[in-house]
Amino acid sequence: MWQVAATAMMALVAGLVADMPSALSAAAGGGVSILAGLASAFVASLSSAKSAGGVLAGALRAEAVKLGLALLLLWVVLANYEQAVVALLLGAFVVTMLIFSMAFFVREY
Protein backbone atom coordinates (compact mmCIF):
# COMPACT_ATOMS: atom_id res chain seq x y z
CA MET A 1 0.00 0.00 0.00
CA TRP A 2 2.78 2.44 0.88
CA GLN A 3 4.58 1.65 -2.36
CA VAL A 4 1.47 2.42 -4.40
CA ALA A 5 0.92 5.70 -2.53
CA ALA A 6 4.55 6.73 -2.96
CA THR A 7 4.47 5.84 -6.67
CA ALA A 8 1.28 7.84 -7.21
CA MET A 9 2.70 10.82 -5.33
CA MET A 10 6.00 10.78 -7.23
CA ALA A 11 4.20 10.47 -10.57
CA LEU A 12 1.82 13.30 -9.67
CA VAL A 13 4.61 15.62 -8.57
CA ALA A 14 6.72 14.76 -11.62
CA GLY A 15 3.74 15.43 -13.87
CA LEU A 16 3.01 18.78 -12.25
CA VAL A 17 6.62 19.95 -12.10
CA ALA A 18 7.84 18.58 -15.42
CA ASP A 19 5.84 16.78 -18.10
CA MET A 20 3.98 13.59 -18.97
CA PRO A 21 7.10 11.50 -19.80
CA SER A 22 8.45 12.38 -16.35
CA ALA A 23 5.22 11.28 -14.69
CA LEU A 24 5.16 8.04 -16.70
CA SER A 25 8.82 7.39 -15.85
CA ALA A 26 8.14 7.76 -12.13
CA ALA A 27 5.07 5.53 -12.42
CA ALA A 28 7.07 2.91 -14.35
CA GLY A 29 9.87 2.92 -11.78
CA GLY A 30 7.43 2.41 -8.93
CA GLY A 31 5.50 -0.16 -10.93
CA VAL A 32 8.62 -2.23 -11.52
CA SER A 33 9.30 -2.32 -7.80
CA ILE A 34 5.69 -3.15 -6.94
CA LEU A 35 5.51 -6.02 -9.45
CA ALA A 36 8.85 -7.42 -8.29
CA GLY A 37 7.70 -7.25 -4.68
CA LEU A 38 4.43 -9.01 -5.48
CA ALA A 39 6.29 -11.77 -7.31
CA SER A 40 8.62 -12.14 -4.33
CA ALA A 41 5.70 -12.42 -1.93
CA PHE A 42 4.05 -15.01 -4.16
CA VAL A 43 7.20 -17.14 -4.33
CA ALA A 44 7.68 -16.84 -0.56
CA SER A 45 4.09 -17.95 0.03
CA LEU A 46 4.70 -21.13 -1.99
CA SER A 47 7.40 -22.26 0.43
CA SER A 48 6.30 -24.88 2.92
CA ALA A 49 9.53 -25.02 4.86
CA LYS A 50 9.67 -27.08 8.01
CA SER A 51 13.14 -26.08 9.20
CA ALA A 52 15.19 -22.94 9.61
CA GLY A 53 17.25 -23.90 6.58
CA GLY A 54 14.10 -24.36 4.54
CA VAL A 55 12.80 -20.96 5.59
CA LEU A 56 16.12 -19.38 4.64
CA ALA A 57 16.12 -21.15 1.26
CA GLY A 58 12.57 -19.95 0.59
CA ALA A 59 13.46 -16.38 1.53
CA LEU A 60 16.55 -16.42 -0.66
CA ARG A 61 14.54 -17.86 -3.55
CA ALA A 62 11.96 -15.10 -3.16
CA GLU A 63 14.67 -12.42 -3.09
CA ALA A 64 16.31 -13.90 -6.19
CA VAL A 65 12.98 -13.74 -8.01
CA LYS A 66 12.49 -10.13 -6.90
CA LEU A 67 15.96 -9.08 -8.04
CA GLY A 68 15.76 -10.94 -11.34
CA LEU A 69 12.30 -9.66 -12.20
CA ALA A 70 13.22 -6.10 -11.20
CA LEU A 71 16.26 -6.13 -13.48
CA LEU A 72 14.26 -7.66 -16.32
CA LEU A 73 11.43 -5.14 -15.99
CA LEU A 74 13.84 -2.21 -15.75
CA TRP A 75 15.50 -3.40 -18.94
CA VAL A 76 12.12 -3.79 -20.67
CA VAL A 77 11.04 -0.27 -19.70
CA LEU A 78 14.35 1.35 -20.64
CA ALA A 79 14.56 -0.56 -23.92
CA ASN A 80 11.00 0.23 -25.00
CA TYR A 81 10.17 3.66 -23.57
CA GLU A 82 12.31 6.09 -25.55
CA GLN A 83 11.13 9.17 -23.64
CA ALA A 84 11.98 7.68 -20.25
CA VAL A 85 13.48 10.11 -17.77
CA VAL A 86 16.05 7.72 -16.37
CA ALA A 87 16.74 9.68 -13.17
CA LEU A 88 13.06 9.72 -12.23
CA LEU A 89 12.52 6.11 -13.22
CA LEU A 90 15.45 4.89 -11.14
CA GLY A 91 14.65 7.28 -8.29
CA ALA A 92 11.07 6.02 -8.01
CA PHE A 93 12.33 2.46 -8.27
CA VAL A 94 14.85 2.92 -5.44
CA VAL A 95 12.38 4.75 -3.18
CA THR A 96 9.72 2.08 -3.57
CA MET A 97 12.24 -0.72 -3.07
CA LEU A 98 13.36 0.96 0.16
CA ILE A 99 9.75 1.25 1.28
CA PHE A 100 9.29 -2.48 0.61
CA SER A 101 12.36 -3.31 2.68
CA MET A 102 11.22 -1.07 5.55
CA ALA A 103 7.86 -2.87 5.83
CA PHE A 104 9.43 -5.17 8.40
CA PHE A 105 9.63 -2.27 10.85
CA VAL A 106 6.00 -1.17 10.50
CA ARG A 107 3.57 -2.43 13.10
CA GLU A 108 -0.11 -2.57 12.44
CA TYR A 109 -2.22 -2.55 15.55
C-alpha positions as CSV (number, residue, x, y, z in Angstrom):
1,M,0.0,0.0,0.0
2,W,2.8,2.4,0.9
3,Q,4.6,1.7,-2.4
4,V,1.5,2.4,-4.4
5,A,0.9,5.7,-2.5
6,A,4.6,6.7,-3.0
7,T,4.5,5.8,-6.7
8,A,1.3,7.8,-7.2
9,M,2.7,10.8,-5.3
10,M,6.0,10.8,-7.2
11,A,4.2,10.5,-10.6
12,L,1.8,13.3,-9.7
13,V,4.6,15.6,-8.6
14,A,6.7,14.8,-11.6
15,G,3.7,15.4,-13.9
16,L,3.0,18.8,-12.2
17,V,6.6,20.0,-12.1
18,A,7.8,18.6,-15.4
19,D,5.8,16.8,-18.1
20,M,4.0,13.6,-19.0
21,P,7.1,11.5,-19.8
22,S,8.4,12.4,-16.3
23,A,5.2,11.3,-14.7
24,L,5.2,8.0,-16.7
25,S,8.8,7.4,-15.8
26,A,8.1,7.8,-12.1
27,A,5.1,5.5,-12.4
28,A,7.1,2.9,-14.3
29,G,9.9,2.9,-11.8
30,G,7.4,2.4,-8.9
31,G,5.5,-0.2,-10.9
32,V,8.6,-2.2,-11.5
33,S,9.3,-2.3,-7.8
34,I,5.7,-3.2,-6.9
35,L,5.5,-6.0,-9.4
36,A,8.8,-7.4,-8.3
37,G,7.7,-7.2,-4.7
38,L,4.4,-9.0,-5.5
39,A,6.3,-11.8,-7.3
40,S,8.6,-12.1,-4.3
41,A,5.7,-12.4,-1.9
42,F,4.0,-15.0,-4.2
43,V,7.2,-17.1,-4.3
44,A,7.7,-16.8,-0.6
45,S,4.1,-17.9,0.0
46,L,4.7,-21.1,-2.0
47,S,7.4,-22.3,0.4
48,S,6.3,-24.9,2.9
49,A,9.5,-25.0,4.9
50,K,9.7,-27.1,8.0
51,S,13.1,-26.1,9.2
52,A,15.2,-22.9,9.6
53,G,17.3,-23.9,6.6
54,G,14.1,-24.4,4.5
55,V,12.8,-21.0,5.6
56,L,16.1,-19.4,4.6
57,A,16.1,-21.1,1.3
58,G,12.6,-20.0,0.6
59,A,13.5,-16.4,1.5
60,L,16.5,-16.4,-0.7
61,R,14.5,-17.9,-3.6
62,A,12.0,-15.1,-3.2
63,E,14.7,-12.4,-3.1
64,A,16.3,-13.9,-6.2
65,V,13.0,-13.7,-8.0
66,K,12.5,-10.1,-6.9
67,L,16.0,-9.1,-8.0
68,G,15.8,-10.9,-11.3
69,L,12.3,-9.7,-12.2
70,A,13.2,-6.1,-11.2
71,L,16.3,-6.1,-13.5
72,L,14.3,-7.7,-16.3
73,L,11.4,-5.1,-16.0
74,L,13.8,-2.2,-15.7
75,W,15.5,-3.4,-18.9
76,V,12.1,-3.8,-20.7
77,V,11.0,-0.3,-19.7
78,L,14.4,1.3,-20.6
79,A,14.6,-0.6,-23.9
80,N,11.0,0.2,-25.0
81,Y,10.2,3.7,-23.6
82,E,12.3,6.1,-25.5
83,Q,11.1,9.2,-23.6
84,A,12.0,7.7,-20.2
85,V,13.5,10.1,-17.8
86,V,16.0,7.7,-16.4
87,A,16.7,9.7,-13.2
88,L,13.1,9.7,-12.2
89,L,12.5,6.1,-13.2
90,L,15.5,4.9,-11.1
91,G,14.7,7.3,-8.3
92,A,11.1,6.0,-8.0
93,F,12.3,2.5,-8.3
94,V,14.8,2.9,-5.4
95,V,12.4,4.8,-3.2
96,T,9.7,2.1,-3.6
97,M,12.2,-0.7,-3.1
98,L,13.4,1.0,0.2
99,I,9.8,1.2,1.3
100,F,9.3,-2.5,0.6
101,S,12.4,-3.3,2.7
102,M,11.2,-1.1,5.5
103,A,7.9,-2.9,5.8
104,F,9.4,-5.2,8.4
105,F,9.6,-2.3,10.8
106,V,6.0,-1.2,10.5
107,R,3.6,-2.4,13.1
108,E,-0.1,-2.6,12.4
109,Y,-2.2,-2.5,15.5
